């Protein structure tokens, strides 16, 4: 039996989900997904699928001409009949709608993403000259307001790692599991805080991706680029005991290469790692909603404070555009600029 990498298995699962979603979309949309496949990831295409399903459900519900029509049978000509005003009404609908007895809401970022999906969808058919109008291009995205970056303070990082190691502040039930997983948990949490890798990059690690000679890990970035991220001695000190422990664990078939294993001896999932981080984070703060991404922000903040090099931070975090990094760490840059104002003395005070 072939053992797929985490990324390969993820792609297979996403493709299977996408096939199911496409069955709930107009039949003509299949050409769109085939057309964008060479330049998009399976996760991106699945996201488009989910977003377009909501859009066509909205059309069926609010457009009298489509009300009695099966969504599968909606013709491509419908795209030319939609106006920019209809899409603006769709964005308003996204703020609060009900489906199968359950209410759903979207923040400004959720609405912006769904509009971006619709723009990509319309652009594809417009450029192929299969439709003559492009109303999505006439609609402006919702204004996005900056959010404060949530991160752990230096003392919180110390207490967090201490609690991971000791089990302090955990409940009795949690402590029972802690004895079996503390070496793994310390390695995992230290790796997050010492490299800033994404949770998907972490769970996708295989044993052979660890380079102990050069203190590096080989990861697959978003977009498919393979890079090596380096770590310091503190991460090494946490990894070595786990690597020794991992040698004695016989993983379930199909998971033998995975670095981080669950108690069931399978590759840890993104959800299980998120729950693990949340469990330990609650031992040091209940005011901050700490996730693996917040640990990534903590690392980025610490790296920027130590080096002052925003380009280095962008490179290590895998941001394609340094402006993304600057936007996230703007408050830190402003703080450093204020320090610069006090760093130069023109005349000594008498």
C-alpha positions in Angstrom: 0.0 0.0 0.0 1.4 3.4 -1.1 1.9 5.9 1.8 0.9 9.3 0.6 2.5 12.4 2.0 0.3 14.7 4.0 0.1 17.1 1.1 -0.9 14.3 -1.4 -3.5 13.0 1.0 -4.9 16.5 1.5 -5.1 17.0 -2.2 -7.0 13.7 -2.7 -9.5 14.6 0.1 -10.0 18.1 -1.3 -10.6 16.8 -4.8 -13.2 14.3 -3.5 -15.0 17.1 -1.6 -14.9 19.3 -4.6 -16.5 16.7 -6.8 -19.4 16.5 -4.4 -19.7 20.3 -4.3 -19.7 20.6 -8.1 -22.7 18.3 -8.2 -24.6 21.1 -6.4 -23.5 23.7 -8.9 -24.7 24.6 -12.4 -23.2 22.0 -14.8 -21.4 24.7 -16.9 -19.2 25.5 -13.9 -17.2 22.4 -14.5 -15.2 24.2 -17.2 -14.3 26.9 -14.7 -12.7 24.4 -12.3 -10.9 22.6 -15.1 -9.6 25.9 -16.4 -8.1 27.2 -13.1 -6.7 23.8 -12.0 -3.1 24.4 -13.4 -2.6 27.6 -11.4 -4.5 26.9 -8.2 -4.2 24.5 -5.2 -6.9 22.0 -4.4 -7.7 23.9 -1.3 -8.3 27.1 -3.3 -10.6 25.4 -5.8 -12.6 23.8 -2.9 -13.0 27.3 -1.4 -14.3 28.6 -4.7 -16.7 25.7 -4.8 -18.1 26.4 -1.4 -18.4 30.2 -2.2 -20.1 29.6 -5.5 -22.6 27.2 -4.0 -23.7 29.9 -1.6 -24.0 32.4 -4.5 -26.2 30.1 -6.6 -28.4 29.2 -3.6 -28.9 32.9 -3.1 -29.9 33.4 -6.8 -32.3 30.5 -6.6 -33.9 31.9 -3.5 -34.2 35.5 -4.5 -34.5 35.4 -8.3 -38.1 34.5 -9.4 -37.0 33.2 -12.7 -34.7 30.6 -11.1 -36.9 29.7 -8.1 -38.4 26.6 -9.7 -35.2 25.6 -11.5 -32.8 23.0 -10.3 -29.4 24.7 -9.6 -27.7 22.1 -11.9 -29.9 23.3 -14.8 -29.1 27.1 -14.4 -27.7 28.1 -17.9 -24.5 30.2 -18.4 -26.7 32.9 -19.9 -27.9 33.7 -16.4 -24.5 35.3 -15.7 -25.1 38.0 -18.3 -28.5 38.8 -16.7 -27.0 39.6 -13.3 -26.3 43.2 -12.5 -23.8 44.8 -10.1 -26.8 45.7 -7.9 -27.7 42.0 -7.6 -24.2 41.2 -6.4 -24.3 44.1 -3.9 -27.6 42.5 -2.6 -25.8 39.2 -2.4 -23.1 40.8 -0.1 -25.9 42.2 2.1 -27.4 38.7 2.2 -24.1 37.2 3.4 -24.2 39.3 6.6 -26.9 37.0 7.9 -28.7 34.2 6.1 -30.3 30.9 7.0 -29.8 27.5 5.4 -31.4 24.2 6.6 -32.6 25.8 9.8 -29.2 27.2 10.7 -28.1 30.8 10.7 -24.8 31.9 9.1 -23.0 35.2 9.3 -20.0 36.7 7.5 -17.5 39.3 8.7 -16.2 41.9 6.3 -13.3 39.6 5.5 -15.7 36.7 4.8 -17.7 38.9 2.4 -14.5 40.2 0.7 -13.3 36.6 0.1 -16.6 35.5 -1.4 -16.7 38.5 -3.6 -13.1 37.7 -4.7 -14.2 34.2 -5.6 -17.1 35.7 -7.7 -14.7 38.1 -9.4 -12.4 35.2 -10.4 -15.4 33.2 -11.6 -16.7 36.0 -13.8 -13.3 36.9 -15.1 -12.7 33.4 -16.3 -15.8 33.3 -18.5 -15.4 37.0 -19.6 -11.9 36.5 -20.8 -12.9 33.3 -22.6 -15.6 35.4 -24.3 -18.3 33.1 -23.1 -20.2 36.0 -21.5 -20.4 39.6 -22.5 -20.8 41.3 -19.1 -18.7 41.3 -16.0 -20.8 42.9 -13.2 -18.6 41.4 -10.4 -15.8 43.7 -11.6 -18.0 46.8 -10.9 -18.5 45.9 -7.3 -16.1 47.2 -4.7 -14.9 45.0 -1.9 -16.0 45.8 1.7 -13.6 48.0 3.6 -11.4 45.9 5.8 -10.5 47.2 9.2 -7.1 46.3 10.7 -7.1 43.9 13.6 -4.8 44.0 16.5 -2.3 41.1 16.4 -2.8 38.7 19.3 0.4 37.2 20.6 2.0 35.9 23.7 4.2 38.2 25.8 7.7 37.0 26.6 6.7 36.0 30.2 3.7 34.1 28.9 5.9 32.1 26.5 8.1 31.1 29.4 5.1 30.0 31.5 3.5 28.2 28.6 6.6 26.0 27.9 7.0 25.4 31.6 3.4 24.2 31.9 3.8 22.0 28.8 6.8 20.4 30.4 5.4 20.0 33.9 1.6 19.7 33.3 0.9 22.4 35.9 -2.5 23.9 35.7 -3.9 20.9 33.7 -7.0 19.1 35.0 -6.8 15.6 36.4 -8.1 14.1 33.2 -5.7 16.1 31.1 -2.8 15.1 33.3 -3.5 11.4 32.6 -2.9 12.0 28.9 -0.1 14.5 29.6 2.2 11.7 30.9 1.9 10.0 27.6 2.3 13.0 25.3 4.4 15.6 27.2 7.6 15.0 25.3 5.8 15.2 22.0 3.8 18.3 23.1 6.9 20.2 24.2 8.7 19.4 20.9 5.6 20.6 19.0 5.0 23.8 20.9 8.7 24.7 21.0 8.9 24.2 17.2 5.9 26.6 16.7 7.4 29.2 18.9 11.0 28.8 17.5 10.2 28.7 13.8 6.8 30.4 13.2 5.7 27.6 10.8 2.0 27.2 9.9 0.0 24.4 11.5 -0.5 22.7 8.1 3.3 22.8 7.6 3.8 21.3 11.1 1.4 18.4 10.7 2.8 17.7 7.3 6.3 17.1 8.6 7.9 13.7 8.1 10.7 12.2 10.1 13.1 12.6 7.2 12.3 16.3 6.9 14.3 17.0 10.1 18.0 17.9 9.4 19.8 17.7 12.7 23.2 18.4 11.2 22.1 21.9 10.0 19.2 22.5 12.5 16.7 22.7 9.8 13.3 21.4 8.8 12.1 21.0 5.2 8.5 22.2 4.7 6.1 22.8 1.9 4.8 26.3 1.8 1.5 27.5 0.6 1.7 27.4 -3.2 3.8 24.3 -3.2 7.3 25.8 -2.7 9.7 23.6 -0.7 11.9 25.5 1.7 14.2 24.8 4.7 13.4 26.7 7.9 16.2 26.8 10.5 15.9 26.5 14.3 18.0 27.3 17.3 19.3 25.1 20.1 16.2 25.4 22.3 14.1 23.8 19.5 16.8 21.2 19.0 16.8 20.4 22.7 13.1 19.8 22.6 13.1 17.8 19.4 15.8 15.3 20.3 14.0 13.6 23.1 10.8 13.3 21.0 12.8 11.9 18.0 14.2 9.2 20.3 10.7 8.5 21.6 9.3 8.4 18.1 11.7 5.6 17.2 9.9 3.3 19.6 6.4 4.1 18.2 5.1 1.8 15.5 2.8 4.0 13.5 -0.4 2.8 11.8 0.0 1.8 8.2 -0.1 4.8 6.0 1.4 7.0 8.8 4.8 5.5 9.2 6.7 8.5 8.0 4.8 11.1 10.0 6.8 13.1 12.6 4.0 14.0 15.0 1.7 11.1 15.9 -1.5 11.1 17.9 -2.2 8.6 20.7 -3.8 6.5 18.0 -0.4 6.4 16.3 -1.7 8.3 13.3 -0.4 11.6 11.8 -1.8 14.4 14.0 -4.6 16.4 12.3 -4.8 20.2 12.1 -7.8 20.1 14.4 -6.0 18.0 17.1 -3.0 20.4 17.0 -5.3 23.4 17.4 -7.0 21.8 20.4 -3.6 21.0 21.9 -2.4 24.6 21.6 -5.7 25.9 23.1 -5.4 23.5 26.0 -1.9 24.7 27.0 -2.6 28.3 26.2 -5.4 28.4 28.7 -3.0 27.6 31.5 -1.3 31.0 31.0 -4.1 33.3 29.7 -7.9 33.2 29.3 -8.0 36.7 27.9 -6.3 35.8 24.6 -7.6 33.3 22.1 -4.3 31.6 21.3 -4.2 29.4 18.2 -1.2 28.0 16.2 -1.4 31.1 14.1 -1.1 33.3 17.2 2.1 31.4 18.1 3.3 32.2 14.6 2.6 35.9 15.3 4.5 35.6 18.6 7.5 34.2 16.7 7.3 37.0 14.1 7.1 39.6 16.7 10.1 38.3 18.6 12.1 37.9 15.5 11.3 41.5 14.4 12.1 42.9 17.9 15.5 41.1 17.9 16.5 41.9 14.3 14.5 45.0 13.2 14.6 43.4 9.7 11.1 43.3 8.3 12.4 41.6 5.1 13.9 38.8 7.1 10.6 38.3 9.0 8.7 38.2 5.7 11.1 35.6 4.3 11.1 33.3 7.3 7.3 33.5 7.6 6.9 32.7 4.0 5.0 35.9 3.0 5.1 36.4 -0.7 4.7 40.2 -0.3 6.6 42.1 2.3 3.8 44.6 2.5 1.7 41.8 4.1 4.3 41.6 6.8 4.6 45.4 7.2 0.8 45.6 7.6 0.8 43.0 10.3 3.7 44.5 12.2 3.0 48.2 11.5 2.6 49.0 15.2 6.1 47.5 15.9 7.6 49.5 13.1 6.0 52.7 14.5 7.5 51.9 17.9 11.0 51.5 16.4 10.6 54.8 14.5 9.8 56.5 17.8 13.0 55.0 19.3 14.9 56.5 16.4 13.7 60.0 17.3 15.4 59.6 20.7 18.5 57.8 19.5 20.3 60.8 17.9 21.6 63.6 20.1 22.4 66.9 18.4 23.8 68.8 21.4 24.6 67.7 24.9 22.5 69.3 27.6 24.4 71.6 29.8 
